[in-house]
Amino acid sequence: MDIDLWEIENEIIKGGFSPLCGVDEAGRGPLAGPVCAAAVILPQGFLPEGLNDSKKLSAKRREALFDIICENALSFSVAFADVEEIESLNILGATYLAMNRAIEGLKISPKLCLIDGNRSTGIKHKNRCITGGDGKSASIAAASILAKVSRDRLMISYDETYPEYGFSQHKGYGTAMHYKALREHGPCPIHRPSFLKKGLHGEDS
């Protein structure tokens, strides 16, 4: 059965919370690069064909939806927390930082932010968590696409600066190819030191 991606939001809007913004992140797990967050306010009922959790879409479909979302959103914002901030705050703290930056970057102030997941203690704005929200909420699904595409594009650009790691292929995630490059070349400035403590030498031993 198809899920109505506006069902949750329509109920919340009926309760007096409008506009709503969806918030999601990309890049909590990789060994390298920043974490990215996006906040999106969609016109009520706006549902482009194929909108879904970004992880369930092909790169080509994500790219197409990225443009459609940016053209039609009432407001959207994308923000990052860099490797230094990840190391200083830990990945959860850095994720909240990126999310807060994205929310603050909106041109319209939302009455309520819908956060993908089950934790939002670091979010400054009034919010509600929706577990699995990127597959249940149109706004969160849109945010997941903006965050994923924006981060992927940045990692592809890093590939030009650090071509030996293959960032354009694995986007910083811990693939066999990535670990092999790390063992051969060591880490570069965009690697997350705290994420390299496990696994980097384990595959050699």
Residue pairs with C-beta under 8 A, 6 or more apart in sequence:
3 135
3 136
5 47
5 51
5 136
5 137
5 138
5 141
6 44
6 45
6 47
6 138
8 114
8 130
8 136
8 137
9 20
9 44
9 114
9 137
9 138
9 139
10 44
12 20
12 112
12 114
12 128
13 20
13 44
16 111
17 111
17 112
18 44
18 111
19 41
19 74
19 108
19 110
19 111
20 41
20 110
20 111
20 112
20 113
20 114
20 139
21 39
21 40
21 41
21 75
21 103
21 106
21 110
21 112
21 113
21 114
21 139
21 143
22 39
22 40
22 41
22 42
22 113
22 114
22 116
22 133
22 137
22 138
22 139
22 140
22 141
22 142
22 143
23 37
23 38
23 39
23 40
23 99
23 102
23 103
23 113
23 114
23 115
23 116
23 123
23 127
23 140
23 143
24 37
24 38
24 54
24 115
24 116
24 133
24 134
24 140
24 143
24 144
24 147
25 35
25 36
25 37
25 38
25 95
25 98
25 99
25 116
25 147
26 35
26 36
26 37
26 54
26 144
26 147
26 148
26 150
26 151
26 152
27 33
27 34
27 35
27 36
27 147
27 151
27 171
27 172
28 35
28 91
28 95
29 173
29 174
30 171
30 172
30 173
30 174
30 192
30 195
31 172
31 173
31 174
31 178
31 182
31 191
31 192
31 195
31 196
32 83
32 155
32 158
32 165
32 167
32 172
32 178
32 187
32 188
32 190
32 191
32 192
32 195
33 83
33 151
33 154
33 155
33 158
33 167
33 171
33 172
33 190
34 80
34 81
34 82
34 83
34 85
34 86
34 98
34 151
34 154
34 190
35 80
35 81
35 86
35 91
35 94
35 95
35 98
35 151
36 78
36 79
36 80
36 98
36 147
36 148
36 150
36 151
36 154
37 78
37 79
37 80
37 81
37 95
37 98
37 99
37 101
37 102
37 143
37 147
38 76
38 77
38 78
38 79
38 102
38 142
38 143
38 144
38 145
38 146
38 147
38 150
39 76
39 77
39 99
39 102
39 103
39 105
39 106
39 110
39 113
39 143
40 69
40 73
40 75
40 76
40 139
40 142
40 143
40 146
41 73
41 74
41 75
41 76
41 106
41 108
41 110
41 139
42 69
42 72
42 73
42 74
42 138
42 139
42 142
43 72
43 73
43 74
46 72
46 138
47 138
48 65
48 68
48 69
48 72
50 57
50 61
50 64
50 65
51 65
51 138
51 141
51 142
51 145
52 134
52 135
52 141
53 134
53 135
53 141
53 144
54 62
54 134
54 141
54 144
54 145
54 147
54 148
54 149
55 134
55 144
55 148
56 135
57 65
57 145
59 152
62 145
62 148
62 149
63 149
65 142
65 145
66 145
66 146
66 149
69 76
69 142
69 145
69 146
70 76
70 146
73 142
74 108
75 106
75 107
75 108
76 106
76 142
76 146
77 101
77 102
77 103
77 104
77 105
77 106
78 102
78 105
78 146
78 147
78 150
79 98
79 99
79 101
79 102
79 105
80 98
80 101
80 151
80 154
81 89
81 94
81 95
81 97
81 98
81 101
83 189
83 190
83 191
83 192
85 94
85 97
86 94
86 192
86 194
87 192
87 193
87 194
88 94
89 97
90 194
92 119
92 122
93 122
95 122
96 120
96 121
96 122
96 123
97 122
99 115
99 122
99 123
100 122
100 123
100 124
100 125
102 143
103 110
103 113
103 123
103 124
103 125
110 125
111 126
112 126
112 127
112 128
113 123
113 125
113 126
113 127
113 128
114 127
114 128
114 130
114 133
114 137
114 139
114 140
115 123
115 127
115 128
115 129
115 130
115 133
115 140
116 129
116 130
116 132
116 133
116 134
116 137
116 140
116 143
116 144
117 129
117 130
117 131
117 133
118 129
118 131
119 129
120 127
120 128
120 129
130 136
130 137
130 140
133 140
133 141
134 140
134 141
134 143
134 144
135 141
151 171
152 171
155 167
155 168
155 171
155 172
156 167
156 168
156 171
158 167
158 190
159 165
159 166
159 167
159 168
162 188
162 190
164 181
164 184
164 185
165 178
165 181
165 182
165 185
165 188
166 177
166 178
166 181
169 175
169 177
170 177
170 178
172 178
172 190
174 195
174 199
176 203
179 199
179 200
179 203
182 191
182 196
182 200
183 200
183 201
183 203
183 204
187 193
187 196
